[in-house]
Amino acid sequence: AERIFKWLPPGTHSYHKLRKPEEIEGELQRGSLRPIKWTGVRVNPLGMRFSLTSRQSINYMVHAVKTSA
């Protein structure tokens, strides 16, 4: 997406910017958020289509809710 298709600005996929799910979960907890569901996201660059997948090794997203303070 960044280098071949030029859809994203250079540097978007810099390794030092990547966060593991465990790191994100810690940040969510510090913000009084509780993860509800994690899911992987698959990208088909030829049709610019996105779909959900169980694989979270590359692209993923999380749904979280605010906990009682």
VOBA-1610 file (N, C-alpha, C; in pm, whole numbers, padded with zeros to 5 digits, always signed):
BEGIN
Ala+00082-00120+00000Ala+00000+00000+00000Ala+00087+00126+00000Glu+00197+00119+00069Glu+00282+00238+00083Glu+00381+00251-00033Arg+00453+00145-00062Arg+00560+00154-00161Arg+00514+00124-00303Ile+00429+00024-00318Ile+00390-00018-00452Ile+00275+00066-00507Phe+00165+00075-00431Phe+00046+00146-00479Phe+00046+00294-00445Lys+00134+00335-00352Lys+00145+00476-00311Lys+00015+00530-00252Trp-00061+00441-00184Trp-00185+00482-00120Trp-00161+00552+00013Leu-00047+00526+00074Leu-00016+00580+00206Leu+00113+00660+00200Pro+00129+00756+00289Pro+00253+00835+00288Pro+00374+00751+00326Pro+00492+00785+00275Pro+00614+00714+00313Pro+00634+00719+00464Gly+00676+00607+00521Gly+00699+00600+00665Gly+00581+00548+00744Thr+00466+00529+00679Thr+00348+00480+00749Thr+00376+00344+00815His+00450+00259+00746His+00477+00125+00798His+00616+00113+00860Ser+00660+00215+00929Ser+00787+00209+00999Ser+00775+00112+01117Tyr+00873+00023+01130Tyr+00867-00082+01232Tyr+00849-00024+01373His+00916+00087+01402His+00906+00144+01537His+00767+00198+01570Lys+00681+00215+01471Lys+00545+00263+01494Lys+00446+00149+01521Leu+00485+00027+01486Leu+00393-00087+01500Leu+00372-00121+01647Arg+00251-00160+01682Arg+00217-00198+01818Arg+00156-00337+01819Lys+00202-00418+01914Lys+00148-00552+01932Lys+00015-00541+02006Pro-00074-00638+01986Pro-00202-00633+02056Pro-00187-00621+02209Glu-00083-00686+02267Glu-00063-00675+02413Glu-00034-00531+02455Glu+00041-00459+02373Glu+00071-00321+02404Glu-00055-00235+02398Ile-00136-00260+02299Ile-00261-00184+02283Ile-00355-00216+02399Glu-00360-00343+02438Glu-00448-00381+02549Glu-00408-00308+02678Gly-00278-00294+02702Gly-00231-00220+02819Gly-00275-00074+02815Glu-00266-00013+02698Glu-00309+00126+02682Glu-00460+00139+02704Leu-00534+00043+02654Leu-00680+00045+02674Leu-00713+00039+02822Gln-00647-00050+02894Gln-00671-00063+03038Gln-00639+00066+03111Arg-00527+00129+03074Arg-00491+00256+03138Arg-00594+00365+03109Gly-00664+00352+02999Gly-00769+00448+02963Gly-00907+00404+03007Ser-00913+00304+03097Ser-01041+00251+03149Ser-01128+00196+03037Leu-01066+00128+02942Leu-01139+00064+02833Leu-01118-00087+02840Arg-01223-00162+02811Arg-01217-00308+02814Arg-01239-00361+02673Pro-01142-00437+02620Pro-01160-00494+02487Pro-01275-00593+02484Ile-01360-00583+02385Ile-01473-00674+02368Ile-01440-00778+02261Lys-01387-00731+02148Lys-01358-00822+02038Lys-01240-00773+01957Trp-01148-00865+01929Trp-01037-00840+01837Trp-01065-00916+01709Thr-01030-00859+01597Thr-01048-00929+01469Thr-00938-00887+01373Gly-00906-00976+01283Gly-00810-00944+01179Gly-00880-00877+01062Val-00804-00806+00981Val-00858-00738+00864Val-00773-00780+00744Arg-00839-00830+00643Arg-00771-00872+00520Arg-00797-00766+00413Val-00693-00731+00340Val-00704-00628+00236Val-00678-00693+00101Asn-00769-00671+00006Asn-00750-00713-00131Asn-00718-00587-00211Pro-00590-00562-00240Pro-00553-00436-00305Pro-00605-00422-00447Leu-00632-00532-00514Leu-00678-00522-00653Leu-00819-00464-00662Gly-00904-00499-00569Gly-01040-00447-00570Gly-01065-00344-00462Met-00958-00308-00387Met-00971-00216-00272Met-01084-00263-00181Arg-01083-00391-00149Arg-01185-00448-00062Arg-01121-00494+00068Phe-01194-00475+00176Phe-01151-00517+00308Phe-01250-00620+00359Ser-01201-00720+00430Ser-01290-00818+00493Ser-01229-00861+00625Leu-01313-00914+00713Leu-01268-00959+00844Leu-01214-01101+00834Thr-01116-01132+00917Thr-01057-01264+00921Thr-01014-01296+01064Ser-00994-01421+01093Ser-00948-01459+01226Ser-00798-01432+01244Arg-00725-01415+01135Arg-00580-01391+01142Arg-00553-01245+01180Gln-00477-01228+01286Gln-00444-01094+01335Gln-00295-01065+01327Ser-00225-01136+01240Ser-00080-01123+01234Ser-00032-00996+01164Ile-00114-00937+01081Ile-00070-00817+01008Ile-00161-00698+01038Asn-00287-00708+01001Asn-00384-00599+01023Asn-00489-00647+01122Tyr-00521-00564+01217Tyr-00623-00601+01314Tyr-00692-00476+01367Met-00806-00498+01431Met-00875-00388+01496Met-00944-00444+01620Val-00982-00354+01708Val-01043-00395+01835Val-01164-00307+01865His-01263-00370+01926His-01381-00298+01975His-01370-00300+02126Ala-01374-00183+02189Ala-01360-00173+02334Ala-01469-00083+02390Val-01500-00104+02517Val-01600-00021+02585Val-01541+00041+02710Lys-01593+00154+02748Lys-01549+00224+02868Lys-01599+00148+02989Thr-01510+00126+03085Thr-01549+00057+03210Thr-01589+00160+03314Ser-01654+00114+03416Ser-01692+00204+03526Ser-01567+00252+03597Ala-01561+00378+03626Ala-01441+00436+03690Ala-01442+00417+03839
//
